[in-house]
Amino acid sequence: MLKTKSLFVILIVLPFSSFSQELRLVKENPNKFFVEQYYVLSAKPGIKQGLYQKYLASTLVLVQQGYFKDNRRDSVWARYDSKGRMIELGGYSGGTKNGYWKNIIYNGDTAVVVREGNWRDGNMADSWTFRNPDGSLNYKCDFTKKTILEYGINEEPSTFIDNKDTLSATLDTPAIHMGGADTLLRLLSSNIKIPLTYPGRGGLKEIPGNFKVLLSFTVNENGKLEDYKVIRGSKKEYNDEVLRALKLCDDGNWIPAIYKGHPVKVVEIIPITFNVSIRNDGPTALSGFL
């Protein structure tokens, strides 16, 4: 298990020894889910400086902690789950991610580091290791060289196209997005934009609820995406928007699948679920859940 108590104490002490300017503590509720606590410069109340903490409003469990320097994220930042267990840890410099980062999940009380590596000026760089939820190796890659360094055991059959024949078999190595599945899903989520309208004021009339879209695409022999399709969808506007967002995931970080020593075109399927809710005081709001 990870030991986080000593780290927590260090993070609390540092601001008072690191900043000589006079600070003022601010506490606020940005929404009904969270409580924020942070420091600002007394002379410039719009500038965050020093320790920042975010808590769940319902339980006051700490879910995020870090530092600001001149209103930009700096030094060590960490995220925690609803039980107060660390799920992400890494550093910022000048408002961008820099240095070592890791992501953690929990199997019961056992912590598993599922992703770890270095960021440089806001980009993933050098060697990264990705693990499965059971702790076994998924793969290691080098972001700087855009190469896979080591693969874990792959026993799952895949559908792929080899010399125009569609086959289903276990690949030597699967097609991989070097940022990992979570990075791919975050990329999709950040790019999905449902048209915003005010209820009852014309335009697209949204119906609140959860909507599901099942997508397929292929990763070709050169690591490029193509053949985007909606296998099973929802409203046409949603289907079209999810397809548009998926095409933006062709970001140059795909490694093609290998079968019997040569690259092949492989079919990938992604289910996407997102929630549409309507606020009475404003436009329709989309919150992605992938």
Summary of the structure (lengths in Angstrom):
residues: 290
radius of gyration: 22.2
end to end distance: 27.9
largest distance: 69.9
contacts: 828
relative contact order: 0.09
helix: 13%
strand: 53%
